[in-house]
Amino acid sequence: MLDKEALLALLADLESDRVERTISVDKTDKFSQAVCAFANDYPGHRQPGYLIIGVDDRGRLNGTKVSDQLLQNLGALRSDGNILPLPALSTSSFW
């Protein structure tokens, strides 16, 4: 699991094939695409990918409130039938 220091390092760096940032909390199609791309791991990193919600493309927090419902919706991406085989997925809130 990612700790706050590692998250801050990801925010300070550029987006990559392992990191996707978004300020949106409701673009679940975009979220599913990112999770699918991370699960496929075409570059062969063998490391997790991170979808960071509430952060703009420059790594700045935008004040998005992370509710329990949002975390549940994100967790449901794993088993909604749109990504097969089922990826490993965990959700966390830091602020």
C-alpha positions in Angstrom: 0.0 0.0 0.0 1.1 3.5 -0.8 2.1 5.8 2.1 1.8 9.6 2.2 5.4 10.2 1.3 5.2 7.9 -1.7 2.0 9.6 -2.8 3.6 13.0 -2.5 6.5 11.8 -4.7 3.9 10.6 -7.3 2.2 14.0 -7.2 5.5 15.8 -7.7 6.4 13.7 -10.7 4.7 13.6 -14.2 1.9 11.3 -15.1 3.1 8.0 -16.6 1.9 4.6 -17.6 1.7 3.8 -13.9 0.1 7.1 -12.7 -3.2 8.7 -13.8 -4.5 11.9 -12.2 -8.0 13.3 -12.4 -10.0 15.9 -10.7 -13.3 14.2 -11.6 -15.1 11.9 -9.2 -17.7 10.7 -11.6 -16.0 9.7 -14.8 -16.1 6.0 -14.1 -15.4 5.0 -17.7 -12.1 6.8 -17.5 -11.4 5.1 -14.1 -12.1 1.7 -15.7 -9.8 2.4 -18.6 -7.0 3.4 -16.2 -7.5 0.3 -14.0 -7.5 -1.9 -17.1 -4.3 -0.3 -18.4 -2.6 -0.8 -15.1 -3.7 -4.4 -14.9 -2.4 -5.2 -18.4 1.0 -3.8 -17.5 2.3 -3.7 -21.1 5.6 -2.2 -20.2 6.2 -5.0 -17.8 6.9 -2.9 -14.7 5.4 -5.6 -12.4 4.5 -2.7 -10.1 1.1 -1.3 -9.2 -0.6 1.6 -11.1 -2.2 4.5 -9.3 -5.4 6.4 -10.2 -5.2 9.6 -8.1 -8.5 11.3 -7.8 -8.8 15.0 -6.8 -5.5 16.1 -8.3 -5.0 18.1 -11.5 -2.5 17.3 -14.2 0.2 19.4 -12.4 -0.1 17.4 -9.2 -2.1 20.0 -7.2 -4.9 18.9 -4.9 -8.3 20.5 -5.9 -10.2 20.0 -2.6 -12.2 17.0 -3.7 -14.0 15.4 -0.8 -13.6 11.6 -0.8 -16.7 10.0 0.6 -17.3 6.4 1.7 -19.6 6.1 -1.3 -16.9 7.2 -3.7 -14.5 4.6 -2.3 -17.2 1.9 -2.6 -17.8 2.9 -6.2 -14.1 2.8 -7.0 -13.8 -0.6 -5.3 -16.8 -1.8 -7.4 -14.9 -1.2 -10.6 -13.0 -4.4 -9.9 -16.1 -6.6 -10.1 -18.6 -4.8 -12.4 -17.8 -7.1 -15.2 -16.1 -4.6 -17.5 -12.6 -5.7 -16.7 -11.7 -9.3 -17.1 -9.9 -11.1 -15.7 -10.6 -9.3 -12.4 -7.7 -7.1 -11.4 -6.3 -6.7 -7.9 -7.6 -3.3 -6.7 -7.5 -1.4 -3.4 -8.7 2.1 -2.5 -7.4 4.6 0.0 -8.0 8.1 1.1 -5.2 10.3 2.5 -6.8 13.6 3.1 
